[in-house]
Amino acid sequence: MWAGYGQLYRAKWMEVPGASFIIKAIEAPPSGEGHSHSRKLRSYEVERRWYRSFAPRCDDGCRVPKFIAEGTQGARKLLALEDLDASGFGRRGRCSEPNTTKACLDWLAHFHATFATERPKGLWPVGTYWHLATRPEEHKTMRDKSLRDAAQALDARLSATSFPTFVHGDAKPDNFCLNHRGDAVATVDFQYIGGGCGMKDVVYFFDCVLEGGKLETQAPKLLDHYFSSLRKAIAVKHPEVDGEALEHEWRALYPLAWADFYRFLAGWAPGVRAGGYVQEMIGVAVRAL
């Protein structure tokens, strides 16, 4: 697992021929220390809480692995989960294909709708692995003064959304498990799930799958697709929520989510350069503060 914090195993059921499940064995490396180490340890506790208490509410629209059991083995903490490969979601890393990109956005829309207006009790108060409070070192090292100075205001505006939900927090292609047709997905790795605006997941996903000029040409239509899916899911799962008002507010926060993500990148990878579309979004965000 990431940074040597454990291993993943595929295990066989002795009692059921051909059946399997996944064991996530979490164990901190001996060298672990400091803010980053504490954040990682907390992230696995959050994930265990997610699977115990919230994951059962996810339906086929936002499919996740079924929780089986948890336990300990010496210093290791164990989490047993459904094997999504065995359940028909065995493809990885192909989210840039058009039908699969939309399937991933549909998953995000149904996920955000499922937990609309809910508070993340026991999870991260603010979701995503890059949010400002959990990245003080990167903020200090930023060379981009305008983004560095805007960081607090960006974080505050995104956190003050009138329509909070849960954000996955790491919605990259490797965490989407696809069926053989690529038109349905299930999602894993909930270490950074917490409260926030759904635009955080969307812009991170776009940054991962829309390379180069694809952002300018495809992001607006894909954003429309996401909101269409979100409105439909909200109407079913939370009819008391004003879907039109939610979309209006989140669309206004979309540029701020881009600026917030690149605020993190500017400190974490100082050499990174935003393309024209992202620069435009950052400009819109800074002017809106």
C-alpha distance (Angstrom), angle and dihedral (degrees) to the residues before:
residue distance angle dihedral
M1 . . .
W2 3.81 . .
A3 3.83 115.0 .
G4 3.81 92.9 -5.8
Y5 3.82 97.0 -65.7
G6 3.79 95.5 140.4
Q7 3.79 143.7 -55.7
L8 3.79 140.1 -83.1
Y9 3.80 120.0 -134.2
R10 3.77 134.7 -172.5
A11 3.80 108.0 -143.3
K12 3.80 131.3 -169.4
W13 3.79 125.8 -131.2
M14 3.79 106.3 -122.2
E15 3.80 91.4 -158.1
V16 3.83 96.3 48.6
P17 3.82 116.1 50.9
G18 3.80 112.3 -133.5
A19 3.80 95.0 9.3
S20 3.80 119.9 123.4
F21 3.79 142.1 174.5
I22 3.80 138.3 -169.5
I23 3.80 126.0 -108.8
K24 3.78 118.4 -158.6
A25 3.81 105.6 -160.4
I26 3.82 110.0 -165.6
E27 3.79 119.1 -161.9
A28 3.78 126.7 156.4
P29 3.83 116.3 -127.0
P30 3.84 115.1 -114.9
S31 3.80 90.6 -117.0
G32 3.80 94.5 56.9
E33 3.81 116.7 124.9
G34 3.79 143.2 131.2
H35 3.79 133.6 40.8
S36 3.81 95.4 -43.7
H37 3.80 91.7 51.6
S38 3.81 92.5 50.1
R39 3.80 90.6 48.1
K40 3.82 92.2 53.2
L41 3.80 93.6 48.3
R42 3.79 90.7 49.1
S43 3.81 90.4 48.4
Y44 3.81 92.4 60.9
E45 3.79 91.9 48.9
V46 3.80 88.6 51.4
E47 3.79 90.4 50.6
R48 3.80 92.6 51.2
R49 3.81 89.4 50.4
W50 3.81 90.5 49.4
Y51 3.79 94.0 53.8
R52 3.81 93.4 45.1
S53 3.77 99.5 45.8
F54 3.80 112.5 18.7
A55 3.81 112.4 20.8
P56 3.85 94.1 77.0
R57 3.81 88.2 68.2
C58 3.81 92.2 63.9
D59 3.80 111.8 101.2
D60 3.81 129.9 -166.5
G61 3.81 90.2 -72.7
C62 3.81 90.2 67.2
R63 3.80 101.7 21.5
V64 3.83 117.8 -167.8
P65 3.82 132.7 171.0
K66 3.77 114.2 -78.8
F67 3.80 114.8 -112.7
I68 3.81 112.3 -117.8
A69 3.81 107.9 170.9
E70 3.78 146.0 -43.5
G71 3.79 134.3 -145.3
T72 3.78 145.9 137.6
Q73 3.78 135.9 -96.5
G74 3.77 109.8 -168.7
A75 3.81 106.7 -59.3
R76 3.81 92.2 -13.2
K77 3.79 123.3 96.9
L78 3.78 113.4 -149.1
L79 3.78 130.2 -151.4
A80 3.82 119.2 -173.9
L81 3.81 116.5 -158.1
E82 3.78 141.1 170.7
D83 3.81 114.7 -80.5
L84 3.80 101.9 -119.5
D85 3.80 92.0 -166.4
A86 3.79 88.9 61.9
S87 3.81 89.3 47.8
G88 3.80 93.5 57.6
F89 3.81 101.7 -91.8
G90 3.79 98.9 106.8
R91 3.83 103.1 134.3
R92 3.81 122.7 93.6
G93 3.78 140.0 -173.8
R94 3.83 99.6 15.8
C95 3.80 98.7 110.6
S96 3.81 94.0 124.3
E97 3.82 91.8 73.6
P98 3.86 107.4 104.0
N99 3.80 99.0 -119.8
T100 3.80 91.6 42.2
T101 3.81 93.1 49.3
K102 3.80 88.8 56.3
A103 3.81 91.8 45.3
C104 3.81 89.6 55.0
L105 3.81 91.0 48.8
D106 3.80 89.2 49.1
W107 3.81 88.2 53.6
L108 3.81 91.0 51.3
A109 3.81 91.6 47.1
H110 3.82 93.3 51.3
F111 3.80 90.9 44.4
H112 3.81 93.0 51.4
A113 3.80 90.4 45.5
T114 3.80 92.6 49.9
F115 3.80 92.4 58.1
A116 3.81 98.7 32.7
T117 3.84 114.2 152.0
E118 3.81 91.4 1.3
R119 3.79 125.0 134.1
P120 3.82 116.7 -129.9
K121 3.79 99.7 -122.1
G122 3.80 108.8 -171.8
L123 3.82 92.8 4.0
W124 3.81 128.8 89.2
P125 3.82 108.3 -57.6
V126 3.80 85.7 -139.3
G127 3.79 116.1 29.3
T128 3.86 131.1 -142.3
Y129 3.77 126.9 67.1
W130 3.81 92.7 -110.5
H131 3.80 103.9 52.4
L132 3.77 115.7 133.9
A133 3.81 101.5 -107.2
T134 3.79 92.4 55.4
R135 3.82 95.5 46.5
P136 3.83 107.0 54.3
E137 3.81 94.5 139.9
E138 3.79 93.0 54.8
H139 3.79 91.6 47.2
K140 3.80 91.7 54.3
T141 3.81 93.3 51.5
M142 3.81 97.1 49.7
R143 3.78 115.6 127.9
D144 3.79 94.7 -168.0
K145 3.79 100.8 88.6
S146 3.81 96.1 -171.0
L147 3.80 92.5 55.5
R148 3.78 92.8 40.7
D149 3.80 91.3 53.0
A150 3.81 91.7 45.1
A151 3.82 94.9 48.7
Q152 3.80 97.7 95.4
A153 3.79 93.7 46.7
L154 3.82 92.6 47.1
D155 3.78 91.5 50.8
A156 3.82 92.2 46.9
R157 3.82 94.4 49.3
L158 3.81 93.3 48.5
S159 3.79 91.8 47.2
A160 3.80 92.6 48.3
T161 3.80 95.4 62.5
S162 3.79 113.4 142.6
F163 3.81 88.4 -138.0
P164 3.80 107.2 50.9
T165 3.77 120.8 178.7
F166 3.79 138.4 162.1
V167 3.79 116.7 -75.2
H168 3.80 120.8 -155.1
G169 3.79 89.1 -137.0
D170 3.82 98.9 -152.6
A171 3.82 105.7 47.6
K172 3.80 97.3 163.8
P173 3.83 124.6 142.9
D174 3.81 94.1 -102.6
N175 3.80 89.5 63.2
F176 3.80 94.8 54.8
C177 3.81 114.4 85.2
L178 3.81 112.4 -158.3
N179 3.77 133.0 -153.6
H180 3.83 117.8 -125.1
R181 3.83 92.6 -90.7
G182 3.80 94.0 46.8
D183 3.80 92.5 -130.1
A184 3.81 97.9 106.7
V185 3.78 130.1 44.7
A186 3.78 142.9 -171.1
T187 3.79 122.3 -159.0
V188 3.81 135.7 -139.7
D189 3.83 140.8 -176.4
F190 3.79 108.7 62.0
Q191 3.80 98.3 175.5
Y192 3.80 93.3 123.3
I193 3.78 101.3 38.2
G194 3.79 113.9 137.7
G195 3.75 146.0 119.4
G196 3.76 126.7 -44.7
C197 3.78 149.1 87.0
G198 3.80 117.2 -39.6
M199 3.80 90.5 -130.9
K200 3.79 88.8 78.5
D201 3.80 91.0 66.5
V202 3.79 92.6 43.1
V203 3.81 97.7 52.4
Y204 3.81 92.2 45.0
F205 3.80 90.2 51.0
F206 3.81 91.2 47.7
D207 3.80 91.0 49.9
C208 3.81 89.5 53.6
V209 3.81 99.4 47.0
L210 3.82 107.0 26.4
E211 3.76 105.9 69.3
G212 3.78 126.8 -175.5
G213 3.78 115.4 -24.6
K214 3.80 92.7 -1.7
L215 3.81 89.9 86.9
E216 3.79 93.0 61.5
T217 3.80 94.5 44.2
Q218 3.81 103.0 35.9
A219 3.81 110.0 24.8
P220 3.85 96.9 76.7
K221 3.83 93.8 52.1
L222 3.79 92.7 42.4
L223 3.80 89.9 50.0
D224 3.81 88.1 53.8
H225 3.81 88.8 50.7
Y226 3.80 91.1 51.6
F227 3.81 92.9 50.6
S228 3.79 92.3 46.4
S229 3.80 89.3 53.9
L230 3.81 91.8 43.7
R231 3.81 93.9 51.5
K232 3.81 91.2 51.2
A233 3.80 92.5 48.0
I234 3.81 93.1 46.0
A235 3.80 90.9 51.7
V236 3.81 89.9 56.8
K237 3.80 102.4 35.9
H238 3.81 101.6 33.3
P239 3.83 109.8 15.8
E240 3.80 88.9 166.7
V241 3.83 89.6 67.5
D242 3.80 117.0 89.6
G243 3.80 100.0 -124.6
E244 3.80 93.5 -170.8
A245 3.80 92.4 53.9
L246 3.80 91.1 45.7
E247 3.81 91.9 52.6
H248 3.80 92.0 46.9
E249 3.80 92.1 52.9
W250 3.80 96.7 42.4
R251 3.80 92.8 48.2
A252 3.81 87.7 55.8
L253 3.83 88.9 50.6
Y254 3.81 93.8 48.6
P255 3.86 94.8 88.8
L256 3.82 89.7 45.2
A257 3.80 90.2 54.6
W258 3.81 89.5 53.4
A259 3.80 91.1 49.7
D260 3.81 91.7 47.7
F261 3.80 92.8 51.6
Y262 3.79 93.0 48.0
R263 3.78 89.2 46.7
F264 3.80 85.6 63.6
L265 3.82 93.9 43.9
A266 3.80 91.7 49.5
G267 3.81 89.3 60.1
W268 3.81 98.9 35.3
A269 3.83 97.0 45.2
P270 3.83 106.8 18.1
G271 3.80 92.5 -173.0
V272 3.79 94.7 60.6
R273 3.80 115.6 115.2
A274 3.77 124.3 -157.2
G275 3.79 117.1 -132.1
G276 3.77 124.7 -127.1
Y277 3.80 96.1 -87.0
V278 3.81 93.4 50.4
Q279 3.80 92.1 44.7
E280 3.79 88.1 53.7
M281 3.82 90.7 50.7
I282 3.81 91.2 48.5
G283 3.79 90.3 51.1
V284 3.80 91.6 50.9
A285 3.81 90.4 48.2
V286 3.79 96.1 49.6
R287 3.82 91.4 48.3
A288 3.81 89.9 50.4
L289 3.82 94.3 57.2
